[in-house]
Amino acid sequence: MAGPLAGIRVFEVSQIVVGPYCGMNLADLGADVLKIEPPGGEGGRLIGGFMPGESKAYHALNRGKRSLVLDLQRPEAQALVRRVIPQFDVFIINSRAGVPQRLGVDYHTLAAIRPDLVYMENTGFGDEGPSATRSGSDIVAQAYSGLMAGEGKVSEFGAPRQITSTAVADYSTGLAAAMGICAALFRRATSGQGDHIKTSLLATALSIQGGSVGKLPAADAIFQAPIMEEVARLRAQGAPWSAIVEARDARRRTGRAFGNYYNTYRVKDGAITLGALTPRNHQQMRQVLGITDDPMLDPDFNAVDPAWGEKVEALSERIRALLLTRTMDEWVAAFDAVGAPVSKVNLPEEMADDPQVQAMGFMVEVDHSLTGPERWPGPVTRHARFPTGTPRPAPALGQHTDEALAELGIAAAEIAELRAAGVIA
């Protein structure tokens, strides 16, 4: 059986994370994704490279695709794209605004050739406004959007600390782009019309911070306005970043009572996370911990009153001390017994062999032409009626150049001429 996007052809001009992750998700859904790389390969091949032209990051983000090396700086290559684009359903590009026009592969140019083309374009800051032409990356989007400051972490040098565990703006945008493409393909099936989809790192980074970025005057007057007045005062005084973070963190203190049961704690042999979101979950955790005097149970409890804050902190200290008395397995078993949400804190390097991950069948096995057997996280959706995932590994650089061009109707003699001219490799 073929995947739900079987028969869809994707022309991907992208690098690093957003475009590659978008394309990989489409490949997992059954699309035939042709990745276009410049001579020497896209930049992701160099991040943590373990052999020439190959990196673990590239393999993780480009599973399921084929690779065609095409120098889009050359007019002959741009002409080749315009010649073959009628055979593709989707075009993906992530770049600075203006680059597609300079390469002759912008939406209006390609849609004039294939009107029902679904064209997905990602930028750092969108294509309008004073920052539209600026270069962007995940860490830049974290900084500009407030995502970095929202973490409230300060480095040993007194500077903001980025979210380093994953490129959260990049990956979120890649998923958003794939979602937009699927929606546009569905719409095209009923209307016959193509679409020009635009995503940006900034838009996604703002979207996933809705509760902080959004404005709700009735609530903001109570919680946000006093904090921002203090932040403004500190900035005017030239206060260090750590002082500004501390002032903003005062807003978080109003939620610390809730955070007693939605937090991470050290235990005897590692760490666990409590994930209570409902009053029922809170009561389940109180039951396990033997807590009967939680301030939140008092009908007069006021989260913004400093006096209550002291009582909350006292309870926090008791919980921290209590959790240190047992192991991860012991606490997980106790919380599981009452149905409370809890987990060990695992290392990502352990997860490929985790029993739950194994039982899900989530890891996929592939065989790379240069590096041999590999295992990677599989498709993020599973469908009852259609299979998802692909046995194809990330491609070696230019591995499918001749094969793909031949499928697109380019004769062997012309392929040889293009290679001799340096247009393809």
Buried (B, 14 or more C-beta within 10 A) or exposed (E): EEBBBEEBBBBBBBBBBBBBBBBBBBBBBBBBBBBBBBBEBBBBBBEEBEEEBBBBBBBBBBBBBBBBBBBBEBEBBBEBBBEBBEEBBBBBBBBBBEBBEEBBBBBEBBBEEBEBBBBBBBBBBBBEEEBBBBEBBBBBBBBBBBBBBBBBBBEEEEEBBBBEEEBBBBBBBBBBBBBBBBEBBEBBEEEEEBBBBBBBBBBBBBBBBEEBBEEEEEEBEEBBEBBBEBBEEBEEEEBEBEBBBBBBEBBEBBEBBBBBBBBEBEBEEEBBBBBBEEEEBBBBBBBBBEBEEBBBEEEEBEBEEEEBBEBBBEBBEBBEEBBEEBBBBBBBEBBEEBEBBBBBEBEEEEBEEEEEBEEEEBBBEBEBEBBEEBEBEBBEEEEEEBBBBBEBBBBBBBBBBBEBBEBBEBEEEEBEBBBEEEBBB
